[in-house]
Amino acid sequence: MLKRKLCKRADDEIESLLFWEALKTHLHLLTPKECETMICLYIKRLSVKETAARMGVKPATVSYYKSRAIDKIRDEIKEDY
């Protein structure tokens, strides 16, 4: 059981690092709030509620920032291919 938890934690860390590598190349497209949202949600793995509390905004605002950031990154990636 402990070995499985350690492997899961290692997998999560690797996934976060890979996502960070992909995300950081597109950070220049995002506003500071969108950037903070993406880092909290995908790198620090906070929930929307936790991210909202940390940022001092409503959860709906976090969802809005996330949606805008994903749209911007998606549009940029489409242009690259």
C-alpha positions as CSV (number, residue, x, y, z in Angstrom):
1,M,0.0,0.0,0.0
2,L,2.8,2.5,0.9
3,K,4.7,1.5,-2.3
4,R,1.6,2.3,-4.3
5,K,1.2,5.7,-2.7
6,L,4.8,6.5,-3.3
7,C,4.5,5.5,-6.9
8,K,1.4,7.6,-7.3
9,R,3.1,10.6,-5.7
10,A,6.1,10.2,-8.1
11,D,3.7,9.9,-11.1
12,D,2.0,13.1,-10.0
13,E,5.3,14.9,-9.6
14,I,6.4,13.8,-13.1
15,E,3.1,14.8,-14.6
16,S,3.3,18.2,-12.9
17,L,6.8,18.7,-14.3
18,L,5.8,17.8,-17.8
19,F,2.8,20.0,-17.7
20,W,5.0,22.9,-16.4
21,E,7.4,22.4,-19.3
22,A,4.5,22.6,-21.7
23,L,2.8,25.5,-19.9
24,K,5.8,27.8,-19.4
25,T,6.3,28.1,-23.1
26,H,2.9,29.7,-23.3
27,L,2.8,31.8,-20.2
28,H,3.6,35.0,-22.1
29,L,0.1,34.7,-23.7
30,L,-1.7,34.8,-20.3
31,T,-2.6,37.6,-18.0
32,P,-1.1,37.5,-14.5
33,K,-4.4,36.2,-13.0
34,E,-4.7,33.5,-15.7
35,C,-1.1,32.4,-15.1
36,E,-1.6,32.2,-11.4
37,T,-4.8,30.2,-11.9
38,M,-3.0,27.7,-14.1
39,I,-0.1,27.3,-11.8
40,C,-2.4,26.8,-8.8
41,L,-4.6,24.3,-10.5
42,Y,-2.2,22.3,-12.6
43,I,1.2,22.7,-10.9
44,K,0.3,23.0,-7.3
45,R,-2.8,20.8,-7.8
46,L,-5.1,23.0,-5.8
47,S,-8.9,22.7,-6.2
48,V,-10.9,25.5,-7.7
49,K,-12.1,26.4,-4.2
50,E,-8.6,26.4,-2.8
51,T,-7.3,28.5,-5.7
52,A,-10.2,31.0,-5.3
53,A,-9.4,31.4,-1.6
54,R,-5.7,31.8,-2.3
55,M,-6.4,34.4,-5.0
56,G,-9.1,36.2,-3.1
57,V,-11.7,35.6,-5.8
58,K,-14.9,33.6,-6.2
59,P,-14.6,30.0,-7.6
60,A,-16.5,31.1,-10.7
61,T,-13.8,33.7,-11.4
62,V,-11.1,30.9,-11.2
63,S,-13.1,28.9,-13.7
64,Y,-13.3,31.9,-16.0
65,Y,-9.6,32.5,-15.8
66,K,-8.9,28.8,-16.4
67,S,-11.2,28.8,-19.4
68,R,-9.6,31.9,-20.9
69,A,-6.1,30.6,-20.4
70,I,-6.9,27.2,-22.0
71,D,-8.5,28.9,-25.0
72,K,-5.4,31.1,-25.5
73,I,-3.0,28.1,-25.2
74,R,-5.2,26.0,-27.5
75,D,-5.3,28.7,-30.1
76,E,-1.5,29.1,-30.0
77,I,-1.0,25.4,-30.2
78,K,-3.3,25.2,-33.3
79,E,-1.3,27.9,-35.0
80,D,1.9,26.0,-34.3
81,Y,0.6,22.9,-36.2
